Amino acid sequence: MSDAAHIVSDVMTTPAVAVGRDTRFKEIVRGMEQRHMSTLPVVGDDGQVVGVVSEADLLPKEEFSGRRLTRFERIARRSDLARAEALTAEELMTTPVVTVRPDDTLAQAARLMSVKHVKWLPVVDDEHRLRGVVSRGDLLKVFLRSDEAIEEEVRRTVVSYLFPDLAHAVQVSVRDGIVTLRGPVHDTSLIWVAERLSRAVEGVVGVEARLTGTAAAPGGSATTR
């Protein structure tokens, strides 16, 4: 019916940069600076992801440097104080880790980032070993697909599937990621299905379904964006 949705392995960054449990504070900072990354995964000796260290985990050391805290602050900021005294990735890292698999869809990864309020995710295999990382920017790469590629996929996986007898009469055009469908169809109840399936094609920004019934049935056209 339709191509499988693009998956995480299509856009993830490899090889993934990671630090070990014993990596020292300054080395973590240096690694972030050199690689322009705000977060680094932490892996064990077996390559499994055991945590992540972010800039937010490192900042307490600077924030509390030379400060005399009140008793209330010491209680309320206990976890931050522990990070301020931490020396290694294992002492700094946040757990448990939110991860995705290489064969997860981009929609699944995007939903997870939104729910968990994170900007990137480690990509792990079945043994939870690090295989890559995927960021918000990586997920947006699908919108760089050419209009020609989107048109071909919509024609092949939507129009030819839903309207095989009239596939030659249904026109598909794409401009700046916006798909327009024009032409006659036998079953106007499928117009909304065509619009929905077209919208699900990776890289599609919007859909205009200007399809009409072959008998010009009332309500047989629709325009959606």
Residue pairs with C-beta under 8 A, 6 or more apart in sequence:
1 157
1 161
1 197
2 157
2 158
2 161
2 197
2 200
2 201
3 153
3 157
3 201
5 105
5 106
5 107
5 200
5 202
6 105
6 106
6 142
6 202
7 102
7 103
7 104
7 105
7 106
8 100
8 101
8 102
8 103
8 104
8 105
8 106
8 109
8 123
8 132
8 134
9 102
9 103
9 123
9 131
9 132
10 106
11 106
11 134
11 138
11 139
11 141
11 142
12 102
12 123
12 131
12 132
12 133
12 134
12 138
13 132
13 133
13 134
13 135
13 138
14 131
14 132
15 132
16 41
16 122
16 123
16 130
16 131
16 132
16 133
17 31
17 35
17 37
17 40
17 133
18 40
18 41
18 42
18 43
18 49
18 130
19 27
19 28
19 31
19 40
19 41
19 42
19 43
19 53
19 89
20 42
20 43
20 44
20 45
20 89
21 42
21 44
21 50
21 88
21 89
21 90
22 88
22 89
22 90
23 31
23 42
23 88
23 89
24 87
24 88
25 58
25 61
25 86
25 87
25 88
25 92
28 40
28 53
28 58
28 89
28 92
29 58
31 37
31 40
32 38
32 39
32 40
32 55
38 54
38 55
38 119
39 52
39 53
39 54
39 55
39 119
39 120
40 52
40 53
40 54
40 89
41 49
41 51
41 52
41 97
41 122
41 130
41 133
42 49
42 50
42 51
42 52
42 53
42 89
42 90
42 93
43 49
43 50
43 129
43 130
44 50
46 129
47 127
47 129
47 130
48 124
48 127
48 128
48 129
48 130
49 97
49 99
49 122
49 124
49 128
49 129
49 130
50 90
50 93
50 95
50 97
51 89
51 90
51 93
51 94
51 95
51 97
52 93
52 94
52 97
52 122
53 89
53 92
53 93
53 94
54 94
57 83
57 92
57 93
57 94
58 83
58 92
60 77
60 80
60 81
60 83
60 84
61 83
61 84
61 85
61 86
63 80
63 84
64 80
64 81
64 84
65 84
69 77
69 81
74 81
82 91
83 91
83 92
86 92
97 122
98 112
98 116
98 118
98 121
99 121
99 122
99 123
99 124
99 128
100 108
100 109
100 112
100 121
100 122
100 123
100 124
100 134
101 123
101 124
101 125
101 126
102 123
102 125
102 131
102 132
106 139
106 142
106 202
109 121
109 134
109 139
110 139
112 118
112 121
113 119
113 120
113 121
113 136
113 139
119 135
119 136
120 133
120 134
120 135
120 136
121 133
121 134
122 130
122 132
122 133
123 130
123 131
123 132
123 133
123 134
124 130
124 131
125 131
142 202
142 203
143 177
143 203
143 205
144 203
145 177
145 202
145 203
147 174
147 175
147 176
147 177
148 174
149 203
150 174
150 177
150 179
150 201
150 203
150 204
151 172
151 173
151 174
151 179
153 201
154 172
154 174
154 179
154 181
154 198
154 201
154 204
155 167
155 172
157 197
157 201
158 194
158 197
158 198
158 201
159 167
159 170
159 172
159 181
159 194
160 167
161 197
162 185
162 190
162 193
162 194
162 197
163 170
163 185
163 186
163 190
163 194
165 186
166 183
166 184
166 185
166 186
166 214
169 183
169 184
170 181
170 182
170 183
170 184
170 185
170 211
171 180
171 181
171 182
171 183
172 179
172 180
172 181
173 179
173 180
173 182
174 180
176 205
177 203
177 204
177 205
177 206
178 204
178 205
178 206
178 207
178 208
178 225
179 198
179 199
179 201
179 204
179 206
179 207
179 208
180 207
180 208
180 210
181 194
181 195
181 198
181 207
181 208
181 209
181 210
181 211
182 210
182 211
183 211
183 212
184 211
184 212
184 213
184 214
185 191
185 194
185 211
185 212
185 213
185 214
185 220
186 213
186 214
187 213
188 211
188 212
188 213
188 217
188 219
188 220
188 221
191 209
191 211
191 220
191 221
191 222
192 209
192 222
194 209
194 211
195 207
195 209
195 222
195 224
198 204
198 207
198 209
199 206
199 207
206 224
206 225
207 224
207 225
208 223
208 224
208 225
209 221
209 222
209 223
209 224
210 221
210 222
210 223
211 220
211 221
211 222
212 220
212 221
213 220
213 221
